[in-house]
């Protein structure tokens, strides 16, 4: 693990922080490739304090906040109750969601740090595989996940505002 970063479990008290981080990272990552209307519709339906507080209260979901010198630079979610891709049925699988790193912190190893935390947790909890969804046009994220050993295992549609986009499922056998 990278000693420059620290990890903290998020609580319902962190909902406003997660809303701000989620909205900012989504704008930074996807704003140029989507209409403002679709981006706003997605942000307004996904990143609300009430919705995130509900997720934070769910014992099957873990939010990890990544910090550097008490500055929160990103977060990731490990979701234990999502429906898994067809090709993974019959396996003990857990979903990795929202690998969100602020643009100013990209390239520092923070994404890899967050992934290591989740992969180590999944292994310790006895999961056989970890899966995630990534937008088909998010080439940088796909390349990053591939360097960690993730492979495509299918696809699904993802509603982003009024646009139906395609996400690839990727998984890593543990």
N, C-alpha and C positions, 0 to 999 in steps of 0.2 A: 504494500500500500504506500501511497505517496504521503510522506510526513508533512508536506506543505498544506494538505487538506485535512479537514476533520469532518466527521459525519455526526449527524444528530437525527434522532427519530422525531418526526413532526407530530404535533398534537392538534386537536381542534382549535387551540389558541393561535395556531399558525395559519389558519385559513386565509386571512387577508394577505399575508405574505405570499402564500402559494398562488392566490389569484393574481397578484401583481407579477410574480415570476412567470407564471404560465402565459399570461397575456403578452408580456414583453418578449419572451422567447418565441412564441408563435408568430408575433409580428416580425421579429427579426428573421426568423427562418422561412416563413411562408408568405409574408406580405407582398413581396415582389412578384410572386407567381400566382396570386389569386386576386380576385376583385376585392375592393374594400368592403362591399356589401356582404360577400360571402365570408370574409374574414371576421367582420363584426358580428354577423349572425352566429358563427361558430363560437366566437369568444363569449358572446352574451348568453349562449345556451350552456356552455361548458364550464366557464370560469366565474362562478358566483360563490360568495362566501358560504351560503347555505348548502350548496351542492358539495363543496369541498369539505365542509364540516361533517356532513353525512358520511362521505368517504373516509374521513379521518377517524370517525367513530366505529367503522366497520373493522372488526378484528381480523378479517381475512385480507385486509389491504394494509401494506406498510409503506409509508412515505419516508424516504431518506433525504435529508437536507445536507447539501455539501457546502462547507464553509472554508474560507481562508481568512485568517485573522478576524474572526467574527463577522465577516461579510458573506452573506449567503449568495452563492454564485450559480446554484442550480439544484435540481432535485430529480429523483427517480421514484417510481412506484412499483412495488411487487404485489400483484393481484392474484390471489389464490382461488378465486371463484368464477373466473370468466370461462365461457365455453371455448374449448380448444379447437384448433383447426382439424378438419377431417382426418388428415394423415397422422395426427398425433393421438387419436382416440385409442384407448387401451393403455396409454402410457400415463404415468404420474407426471403431469406437466403444470407449470406455473407461468403466468404471463408477466413479462417485464413491460412496463408502460412509462410513458412520459420521461424519456431520457432528455431532460431539458437543461441546457447549459447556456447561460447568457453569452451573447456574442463576444463580449470583451474578455471572456474566460476560455473561449474555444482555442484549442491548440496547446493547452497547458497540461493535458493529461487528466482533466477532471472527468470527462466522459468515461474514460477507461477506469478511473477510480470508482465511479458510481456503478459501473457494470460489475467490477470485481466484488463490491459489497453485495450486490444482488445474487451473483453467481455463487458466492460463498454461502450466503443464507440459504439459497435453494438446495445446494448440496447438503448442508447441515440438516435441512428439513426432509431430506430423503427424496427429493424430486429427481426424475430421470432426465427431464428435458426442460429447457426454458424456451419460450417463444415470444415473439413480438410482432407488431404490425408496423410497416414503414411505407410511406407514400411512394408510389412507383416513380415519381419524379424527384425524390429526395436521394439523389445519387451519392452525395457525400455521406449520408447516414448509412446507406447500403454498403458502401465501401468500408466504412468503419466497422460495421457489424461483421462483415466478411473477414476482416483482419483478426477478429476474435474467434472465428470458427463457425459463425452462423451461416446457415444455408437456407435458400428459399424452399418452402414446403407448401406453397399454395398462395392463394390470394382471396381477397374479399372486397366488397364495396364499403366505402366510408363516406358518410354524408357530411359534406363541408359546406354549410350554408345551403344554398339551393343546388349546389353541384354534387353529383355523385362521382366520387373519385375512387380510384383503385389503389388498394394497399396490398403489398406483398406480405405474406406470413413468412417469417424466418425463424429457424430454431437452432438450438445448440444442444447436443446430447451431453449430459453431464457425466 
